[in-house]
Amino acid sequence: MGPVTVFRSYNLADADLVRSRLEAAGFTAEIIHDTAALGAEGYTMAIGGVKVQVPEEQAQEARAFIEAKNEE
């Protein structure tokens, strides 16, 4: 089972905040495409944003956790 994207943003700081919250809650989270966000302007949009991923078996619970945090 591979990693699954549970959050996507065009802002690296937003993605890093979500990753940090997930890790603090016990999830195994990583950011991909973060280097692109630091590169050429507009490139992040071209690749579909910065993505936060977790292992597939954690994806459903991680999405619920993110939604609950967004509702606070």
A tleap script that builds the chain and sets N, CA, C and O, in Angstrom:
source leaprc.protein.ff14SB
mol = sequence {
  NMET GLY PRO VAL THR VAL PHE ARG SER TYR
  ASN LEU ALA ASP ALA ASP LEU VAL ARG SER
  ARG LEU GLU ALA ALA GLY PHE THR ALA GLU
  ILE ILE HIE ASP THR ALA ALA LEU GLY ALA
  GLU GLY TYR THR MET ALA ILE GLY GLY VAL
  LYS VAL GLN VAL PRO GLU GLU GLN ALA GLN
  GLU ALA ARG ALA PHE ILE GLU ALA LYS ASN
  GLU CGLU
}
set mol.1.N position { 0.842 -1.182 0.000 }
set mol.1.CA position { 0.000 0.000 0.000 }
set mol.1.C position { 0.884 1.241 0.000 }
set mol.1.O position { 1.778 1.382 0.835 }
set mol.2.N position { 0.630 2.111 -0.918 }
set mol.2.CA position { 1.448 3.306 -1.052 }
set mol.2.C position { 0.851 4.510 -0.364 }
set mol.2.O position { -0.223 4.427 0.232 }
set mol.3.N position { 1.546 5.628 -0.447 }
set mol.3.CA position { 1.052 6.859 0.161 }
set mol.3.C position { -0.153 7.414 -0.582 }
set mol.3.O position { -0.300 7.229 -1.791 }
set mol.4.N position { -1.017 8.103 0.168 }
set mol.4.CA position { -2.247 8.685 -0.364 }
set mol.4.C position { -2.268 10.169 -0.005 }
set mol.4.O position { -1.945 10.541 1.124 }
set mol.5.N position { -2.641 11.007 -0.952 }
set mol.5.CA position { -2.746 12.442 -0.702 }
set mol.5.C position { -4.017 12.727 0.090 }
set mol.5.O position { -5.115 12.358 -0.328 }
set mol.6.N position { -3.859 13.389 1.238 }
set mol.6.CA position { -5.007 13.732 2.077 }
set mol.6.C position { -5.228 15.234 2.155 }
set mol.6.O position { -6.252 15.691 2.663 }
set mol.7.N position { -4.260 16.008 1.648 }
set mol.7.CA position { -4.388 17.467 1.657 }
set mol.7.C position { -3.531 18.022 0.535 }
set mol.7.O position { -2.438 17.528 0.255 }
set mol.8.N position { -4.055 19.065 -0.100 }
set mol.8.CA position { -3.330 19.716 -1.189 }
set mol.8.C position { -3.484 21.222 -1.031 }
set mol.8.O position { -4.565 21.716 -0.708 }
set mol.9.N position { -2.390 21.946 -1.261 }
set mol.9.CA position { -2.406 23.397 -1.141 }
set mol.9.C position { -1.421 23.988 -2.139 }
set mol.9.O position { -0.499 23.311 -2.593 }
set mol.10.N position { -1.622 25.229 -2.469 }
set mol.10.CA position { -0.658 25.936 -3.306 }
set mol.10.C position { 0.281 26.773 -2.438 }
set mol.10.O position { 1.098 27.543 -2.944 }
set mol.11.N position { 0.148 26.607 -1.133 }
set mol.11.CA position { 0.951 27.341 -0.170 }
set mol.11.C position { 1.724 26.337 0.690 }
set mol.11.O position { 1.118 25.527 1.390 }
set mol.12.N position { 3.029 26.386 0.641 }
set mol.12.CA position { 3.862 25.446 1.376 }
set mol.12.C position { 3.633 25.545 2.885 }
set mol.12.O position { 3.644 24.526 3.575 }
set mol.13.N position { 3.427 26.744 3.402 }
set mol.13.CA position { 3.220 26.912 4.842 }
set mol.13.C position { 1.949 26.199 5.301 }
set mol.13.O position { 1.939 25.584 6.368 }
set mol.14.N position { 0.879 26.273 4.510 }
set mol.14.CA position { -0.365 25.577 4.852 }
set mol.14.C position { -0.153 24.066 4.884 }
set mol.14.O position { -0.612 23.383 5.799 }
set mol.15.N position { 0.538 23.560 3.887 }
set mol.15.CA position { 0.799 22.122 3.822 }
set mol.15.C position { 1.662 21.676 4.999 }
set mol.15.O position { 1.429 20.613 5.574 }
set mol.16.N position { 2.648 22.476 5.355 }
set mol.16.CA position { 3.527 22.116 6.467 }
set mol.16.C position { 2.764 22.143 7.792 }
set mol.16.O position { 3.029 21.321 8.669 }
set mol.17.N position { 1.834 23.063 7.947 }
set mol.17.CA position { 1.015 23.114 9.158 }
set mol.17.C position { 0.157 21.854 9.286 }
set mol.17.O position { 0.062 21.276 10.368 }
set mol.18.N position { -0.462 21.432 8.192 }
set mol.18.CA position { -1.284 20.217 8.207 }
set mol.18.C position { -0.412 18.997 8.502 }
set mol.18.O position { -0.790 18.143 9.304 }
set mol.19.N position { 0.742 18.913 7.863 }
set mol.19.CA position { 1.658 17.799 8.133 }
set mol.19.C position { 2.039 17.755 9.598 }
set mol.19.O position { 2.033 16.689 10.214 }
set mol.20.N position { 2.369 18.899 10.154 }
set mol.20.CA position { 2.769 18.981 11.554 }
set mol.20.C position { 1.644 18.539 12.488 }
set mol.20.O position { 1.887 17.805 13.446 }
set mol.21.N position { 0.427 18.976 12.218 }
set mol.21.CA position { -0.723 18.578 13.039 }
set mol.21.C position { -0.971 17.078 12.944 }
set mol.21.O position { -1.260 16.426 13.947 }
set mol.22.N position { -0.859 16.541 11.746 }
set mol.22.CA position { -1.049 15.101 11.569 }
set mol.22.C position { 0.003 14.321 12.356 }
set mol.22.O position { -0.326 13.356 13.045 }
set mol.23.N position { 1.253 14.730 12.256 }
set mol.23.CA position { 2.319 14.036 12.971 }
set mol.23.C position { 2.118 14.137 14.484 }
set mol.23.O position { 2.360 13.168 15.205 }
set mol.24.N position { 1.682 15.288 14.965 }
set mol.24.CA position { 1.440 15.456 16.398 }
set mol.24.C position { 0.318 14.546 16.881 }
set mol.24.O position { 0.288 14.154 18.048 }
set mol.25.N position { -0.605 14.210 15.978 }
set mol.25.CA position { -1.727 13.331 16.316 }
set mol.25.C position { -1.371 11.857 16.117 }
set mol.25.O position { -2.216 10.988 16.331 }
set mol.26.N position { -0.143 11.568 15.713 }
set mol.26.CA position { 0.297 10.180 15.587 }
set mol.26.C position { 0.271 9.601 14.189 }
set mol.26.O position { 0.541 8.412 14.013 }
set mol.27.N position { -0.045 10.405 13.193 }
set mol.27.CA position { -0.039 9.935 11.807 }
set mol.27.C position { 1.383 10.000 11.252 }
set mol.27.O position { 2.218 10.761 11.741 }
set mol.28.N position { 1.642 9.201 10.239 }
set mol.28.CA position { 2.903 9.263 9.510 }
set mol.28.C position { 2.633 10.093 8.264 }
set mol.28.O position { 2.026 9.605 7.311 }
set mol.29.N position { 3.078 11.336 8.267 }
set mol.29.CA position { 2.762 12.258 7.174 }
set mol.29.C position { 4.034 12.785 6.528 }
set mol.29.O position { 5.064 12.947 7.182 }
set mol.30.N position { 3.938 13.049 5.227 }
set mol.30.CA position { 5.057 13.645 4.501 }
set mol.30.C position { 4.520 14.611 3.461 }
set mol.30.O position { 3.376 14.511 3.017 }
set mol.31.N position { 5.375 15.545 3.087 }
set mol.31.CA position { 5.026 16.526 2.055 }
set mol.31.C position { 5.770 16.157 0.785 }
set mol.31.O position { 6.955 15.826 0.817 }
set mol.32.N position { 5.057 16.218 -0.340 }
set mol.32.CA position { 5.727 16.048 -1.629 }
set mol.32.C position { 5.485 17.297 -2.467 }
set mol.32.O position { 4.507 18.016 -2.260 }
set mol.33.N position { 6.359 17.541 -3.388 }
set mol.33.CA position { 6.360 18.698 -4.279 }
set mol.33.C position { 6.690 19.988 -3.535 }
set mol.33.O position { 6.423 21.078 -4.042 }
set mol.34.N position { 7.268 19.880 -2.340 }
set mol.34.CA position { 7.640 21.080 -1.598 }
set mol.34.C position { 8.791 21.833 -2.266 }
set mol.34.O position { 8.853 23.061 -2.210 }
set mol.35.N position { 9.685 21.101 -2.887 }
set mol.35.CA position { 10.799 21.756 -3.569 }
set mol.35.C position { 10.299 22.599 -4.736 }
set mol.35.O position { 10.842 23.670 -5.007 }
set mol.36.N position { 9.280 22.125 -5.417 }
set mol.36.CA position { 8.707 22.879 -6.534 }
set mol.36.C position { 8.108 24.195 -6.050 }
set mol.36.O position { 8.154 25.201 -6.758 }
set mol.37.N position { 7.549 24.185 -4.852 }
set mol.37.CA position { 6.953 25.408 -4.309 }
set mol.37.C position { 8.011 26.476 -4.057 }
set mol.37.O position { 7.716 27.671 -4.069 }
set mol.38.N position { 9.229 26.041 -3.831 }
set mol.38.CA position { 10.313 26.987 -3.576 }
set mol.38.C position { 11.016 27.415 -4.862 }
set mol.38.O position { 11.830 28.338 -4.853 }
set mol.39.N position { 10.697 26.740 -5.965 }
set mol.39.CA position { 11.341 27.023 -7.248 }
set mol.39.C position { 10.669 28.158 -7.991 }
set mol.39.O position { 10.304 29.174 -7.401 }
set mol.40.N position { 10.513 27.979 -9.260 }
set mol.40.CA position { 9.974 29.012 -10.139 }
set mol.40.C position { 8.536 29.364 -9.774 }
set mol.40.O position { 7.726 28.492 -9.461 }
set mol.41.N position { 8.244 30.637 -9.821 }
set mol.41.CA position { 6.895 31.121 -9.521 }
set mol.41.C position { 5.880 30.504 -10.485 }
set mol.41.O position { 6.099 30.468 -11.696 }
set mol.42.N position { 4.792 30.032 -9.941 }
set mol.42.CA position { 3.744 29.432 -10.757 }
set mol.42.C position { 3.918 27.945 -10.997 }
set mol.42.O position { 2.985 27.283 -11.451 }
set mol.43.N position { 5.086 27.406 -10.705 }
set mol.43.CA position { 5.333 25.990 -10.962 }
set mol.43.C position { 4.501 25.105 -10.042 }
set mol.43.O position { 4.086 24.016 -10.441 }
set mol.44.N position { 4.254 25.556 -8.826 }
set mol.44.CA position { 3.446 24.780 -7.883 }
set mol.44.C position { 2.059 24.528 -8.460 }
set mol.44.O position { 1.516 23.432 -8.326 }
set mol.45.N position { 1.495 25.531 -9.092 }
set mol.45.CA position { 0.170 25.376 -9.687 }
set mol.45.C position { 0.220 24.390 -10.855 }
set mol.45.O position { -0.711 23.611 -11.058 }
set mol.46.N position { 1.291 24.429 -11.605 }
set mol.46.CA position { 1.419 23.543 -12.764 }
set mol.46.C position { 1.490 22.073 -12.367 }
set mol.46.O position { 1.041 21.212 -13.124 }
set mol.47.N position { 2.043 21.770 -11.200 }
set mol.47.CA position { 2.170 20.377 -10.780 }
set mol.47.C position { 1.037 19.932 -9.865 }
set mol.47.O position { 1.050 18.806 -9.368 }
set mol.48.N position { 0.063 20.799 -9.637 }
set mol.48.CA position { -1.096 20.421 -8.828 }
set mol.48.C position { -0.957 20.711 -7.355 }
set mol.48.O position { -1.729 20.184 -6.554 }
set mol.49.N position { -0.011 21.522 -6.975 }
set mol.49.CA position { 0.122 21.943 -5.592 }
set mol.49.C position { 1.063 21.099 -4.771 }
set mol.49.O position { 1.593 20.084 -5.225 }
set mol.50.N position { 1.252 21.547 -3.554 }
set mol.50.CA position { 2.046 20.826 -2.569 }
set mol.50.C position { 1.095 19.832 -1.908 }
set mol.50.O position { -0.022 20.193 -1.538 }
set mol.51.N position { 1.533 18.581 -1.758 }
set mol.51.CA position { 0.643 17.532 -1.255 }
set mol.51.C position { 1.147 16.956 0.057 }
set mol.51.O position { 2.346 16.750 0.246 }
set mol.52.N position { 0.204 16.701 0.960 }
set mol.52.CA position { 0.506 16.005 2.203 }
set mol.52.C position { -0.029 14.589 2.034 }
set mol.52.O position { -1.196 14.380 1.701 }
set mol.53.N position { 0.850 13.626 2.270 }
set mol.53.CA position { 0.471 12.223 2.082 }
set mol.53.C position { 0.688 11.421 3.355 }
set mol.53.O position { 1.574 11.711 4.160 }
set mol.54.N position { -0.153 10.403 3.509 }
set mol.54.CA position { -0.043 9.446 4.615 }
set mol.54.C position { -0.154 8.048 4.022 }
set mol.54.O position { -0.589 7.897 2.881 }
set mol.55.N position { 0.234 7.023 4.781 }
set mol.55.CA position { 0.039 5.654 4.295 }
set mol.55.C position { -1.451 5.382 4.053 }
set mol.55.O position { -2.314 5.914 4.751 }
set mol.56.N position { -1.728 4.559 3.069 }
set mol.56.CA position { -3.111 4.293 2.663 }
set mol.56.C position { -4.005 3.884 3.835 }
set mol.56.O position { -5.165 4.291 3.903 }
set mol.57.N position { -3.468 3.081 4.752 }
set mol.57.CA position { -4.291 2.603 5.866 }
set mol.57.C position { -4.638 3.709 6.864 }
set mol.57.O position { -5.510 3.513 7.711 }
set mol.58.N position { -3.979 4.859 6.784 }
set mol.58.CA position { -4.268 5.993 7.667 }
set mol.58.C position { -5.087 7.078 6.977 }
set mol.58.O position { -5.510 8.034 7.628 }
set mol.59.N position { -5.315 6.950 5.683 }
set mol.59.CA position { -5.891 8.035 4.887 }
set mol.59.C position { -7.281 8.469 5.353 }
set mol.59.O position { -7.527 9.664 5.515 }
set mol.60.N position { -8.173 7.538 5.567 }
set mol.60.CA position { -9.542 7.908 5.934 }
set mol.60.C position { -9.566 8.651 7.276 }
set mol.60.O position { -10.237 9.673 7.417 }
set mol.61.N position { -8.840 8.133 8.237 }
set mol.61.CA position { -8.796 8.769 9.555 }
set mol.61.C position { -8.094 10.133 9.484 }
set mol.61.O position { -8.499 11.073 10.168 }
set mol.62.N position { -7.059 10.240 8.670 }
set mol.62.CA position { -6.340 11.511 8.522 }
set mol.62.C position { -7.235 12.568 7.887 }
set mol.62.O position { -7.230 13.722 8.316 }
set mol.63.N position { -7.998 12.188 6.876 }
set mol.63.CA position { -8.925 13.150 6.251 }
set mol.63.C position { -9.961 13.643 7.261 }
set mol.63.O position { -10.274 14.833 7.305 }
set mol.64.N position { -10.490 12.729 8.066 }
set mol.64.CA position { -11.471 13.111 9.087 }
set mol.64.C position { -10.835 14.059 10.099 }
set mol.64.O position { -11.472 15.017 10.538 }
set mol.65.N position { -9.590 13.799 10.469 }
set mol.65.CA position { -8.869 14.659 11.403 }
set mol.65.C position { -8.696 16.062 10.816 }
set mol.65.O position { -8.911 17.059 11.506 }
set mol.66.N position { -8.312 16.136 9.558 }
set mol.66.CA position { -8.122 17.434 8.892 }
set mol.66.C position { -9.443 18.189 8.826 }
set mol.66.O position { -9.485 19.386 9.113 }
set mol.67.N position { -10.517 17.510 8.455 }
set mol.67.CA position { -11.842 18.154 8.385 }
set mol.67.C position { -12.256 18.701 9.728 }
set mol.67.O position { -12.761 19.820 9.816 }
set mol.68.N position { -12.048 17.921 10.782 }
set mol.68.CA position { -12.423 18.366 12.128 }
set mol.68.C position { -11.634 19.611 12.531 }
set mol.68.O position { -12.184 20.525 13.145 }
set mol.69.N position { -10.356 19.645 12.188 }
set mol.69.CA position { -9.536 20.816 12.498 }
set mol.69.C position { -10.001 22.040 11.712 }
set mol.69.O position { -9.946 23.159 12.222 }
set mol.70.N position { -10.458 21.838 10.478 }
set mol.70.CA position { -10.923 22.963 9.655 }
set mol.70.C position { -12.232 23.537 10.166 }
set mol.70.O position { -12.536 24.704 9.920 }
set mol.71.N position { -13.014 22.725 10.878 }
set mol.71.CA position { -14.299 23.172 11.392 }
set mol.71.C position { -14.175 23.921 12.714 }
set mol.71.O position { -15.124 24.575 13.148 }
set mol.72.N position { -13.010 23.828 13.358 }
set mol.72.CA position { -12.808 24.503 14.645 }
set mol.72.C position { -12.753 25.996 14.486 }
set mol.72.O position { -12.588 26.716 15.471 }
savepdb mol mol.pdb
quit
